[in-house]
Amino acid sequence: MPSKYIYRLLVVCALLRVQSLYATTWHVQPNGAIRSVQEAIDKAKPGDTIVVGPGTYREQTITVNKPVYLRGNWLFLYLTGRGNTKFLPFAAMM
């Protein structure tokens, strides 16, 4: 008879899978429907993924106020703060 640990693990895995079924992927492109990282963050719900396409995005402030996955669709995603902005480092997924 399987242990309670295995049952608990299966329940956790099932719950994580259900949550990912409802996640949305938002694509940011310089000439696309969503043209700024902040717009994608504003539209996203917790757990969604934001894929930033190649290009330069000049934004005054980027505020991430919910748990989202932010990734580039090229080799890397490079974000930098300029001027008097406050920039907090974060991990970007590939």
N, C-alpha and C positions, 0 to 999 in steps of 0.2 A: 504494500500500500504506500503510495507516494506521501512524502512528508508534507506538513503544513507549509513549510518553506517554499516548496515547489508550487503549491497552489497560490500562495501570495505573489510569487514571482510572475506566474502566468496572469494573474489579475492586473498587476502593475503594467506588464507589457501590453495587455489588451487595452487598458485605459490610455496609455501613451499612443497607441495606434489609432484609437478613436479620435483623440485630439488632433492628430496630424491629418486626418481625413477632412477636417473642417478648416485647415489652414489654407491661406491664399498666397500665391506668389505674385508680387508686384514688380514690374519691369520699368526701370528708369532709363530713358534714352534721350539724347539731345533733341531729336526731332520726333519723339514718340508721344503717346497720349499723356504720359506722366513725364514731365521734363525736369523735375527737381527731386532731390533726395528727401527734402522736408515734406513735399506733397505726398510722397509715397509713405512716409512715416505717419503722417496725419491720417491717411486712408487705411493704414494697416491696423489689424487687431492683434492682440498679444498672440505670439506664436507664428505669425506670418513671416514670410521671407521676402526681402527686398533685394532684387538683383540690379546692380548698377552697371549700365552699359558703358563702353569706352567713350571718353569725352571729357570735357572740362565743365564742371558745374560750379558756377560762382553764386554762392549763397551767403547771406549775411550771418545767419545763425542756423545751426542744425541742433534741434532738441529731440533727444530720444527719451520719451516718457513712458515707454512700455517695453516689455521683452519681445524683441524681434530679431531675426537673423538678417544680417546685412552682409552681402557678398558681391564681389565683382565677377563679371562673366568673362574676363580676360585672365591673365596670369596672376594679377594681384589687384587689390583695391587700396588706393593711397588717399588718405584724407589728411588735410593740413589746416590748421587755424592760422589766419592772417590778421595783422593789425592788432586791435585791442580785444579780440574775441577770446573767450574762455573755451579751451579745448580740453576735453578729458579723453585720455587714451582708452581704447576698447579693443576687443579681439574681433576680427572680421573673419568669417568662415569662407573657405574656398569651395 
